[in-house]
Amino acid sequence: MKMIIAIVQDKDSNRLTDALADNDLQTTKLSTTGGFLREGNTTFMIGCDDNQVDDALDIIRKNCSHREQMVAPISPMGGNADSYIPKPVKVEVGGATVFVLPIDSFFQF
Ligand code: 2BA
């Protein structure tokens, strides 16, 4: 058994939930925040059999888009903030950041 942890953008979350459910994959969603952008994203926990992992990864890949986002940089430390004009920079986010973990045991009481 494996635990797939997938961090996706909120905009893809509902579509991905439906696609996983349509393929008999059980999910738990957590509301999370990215450490860099400090914006909300969604983390999926998907417990599945080893032979379902490839299908799950395929579904995640197909349902999560790459998007560009503008980020305003933080003003420099110790500098004169009055003369500092922050120039937004483009950051590419997603499709999904995925971890696949082995599971020792699984219980439902
Ligand atoms: P954030 O940490 O908010 O990062 C959003 C996007 O900003 C990242 O997209 C990446 O393109 C960019 N980014 C992150 N750190 C950066 C840095 N130091 N300098 C320049 N650009 C940077 P993704 O790579 O697609 O990541 C999307 C979200 O997935 C992340 O949101 C974070 O919540 C999660 N994530 C990514 N890698 C992770 C990791 N190794 N461990 C845990 N969570 C991770």
Boltz pocket constraint, residues with backbone or C-beta under 6 A from the ligand:
constraints:
  - pocket:
      binder: B
      contacts: [[A, 7], [A, 33], [A, 34], [A, 35], [A, 36], [A, 37], [A, 38], [A, 39], [A, 41], [A, 91], [A, 92], [A, 93], [A, 94], [A, 95], [A, 96], [A, 97]]
      max_distance: 6.0
